[in-house]
């Protein structure tokens, strides 16, 4: 039944698209969870001392690197199979 | 939900860490020791205490100015911590701060007994607990039985209702016992609450061992010591306390080996101020260790609150000592310098 509706090539392309979406989406959720604690701590430190603004921002965005990895994986998937 | 709780602790812990970095260091105290009383006040006007000293400076002078300014600053700092915290952290901090309700009520009652004017009583209160400054001020102008009636429904009522039939120090002990009992009996379902309850239990240990040693030096009987013991200690349970209370001073100092505070206080002497200072130092090191083991809990906040109280006490000792011309080494011996 499936064979009759979707070709192998289309099935692989579809799976790659779903994988790319998951790579970015899950990495985003993970980064968000990580940033919640760091962000809260950064806001706390900045509220007491404005001098922590730069350092606080820097530390808050560090988990964003995980999203970049997810993005790279999604690009590889899309370029290889998309 | 988990990350929300952690975020709440991350926020308040980061804030208190910054506040902790502004506390006076050991070298600041050594510098202050070489200053005169007026120079100390001027030094403090450049620090966190500036606002309070400026506000009260026109009404008071000398060590009374310092006392009032320090008490106001302490209350303000504690209230701020409570205001900026949220979630479980707020509940635990509020419970911790209720000790100031006991302190304030005791001071008001002592003042009433001594016939002190309400204005003088205001100097001693630290409105950081559940009872607001206005409420405490309203109590100051009431009669003793009215104050006791006002406390109906609070954990302190039972102790306060004994006023007149037992000595005042027994009432005070009972009030602190009621405060500690409420915390020790808290249902510790969450890990953070468990850490908090254990922290309080360790504090009870320190209070109890200080009481035992102090009363032993005074020559009190075993029964007298046991009456003053606060139940619910961490390692120093009631049974352990009973055993220690029946020993001589030398036997006690040998038996302390193995308790969590032992390492810091290996050589217990019969000097009262040394006992106080050494056990306070042991307590502070224990909190520091536990706070760094559990950075995302209420412990670093409590550590700051304890250190702030130690700083205020040190400044008070320094101020009064300098004002009355005590020698520097004598003042330093009374202070808890970390």
Interface residues (C-beta under 8 A of the other chain):
Chain A: X33 X36 X37 X38 X39 X40 X41 X42 X43 X44 X45 X47 X48 X49 X52
Chain B: X3 X4 X6 X7 X8 X10 X11 X12 X13 X14 X15 X17 X18 X19 X84 X296
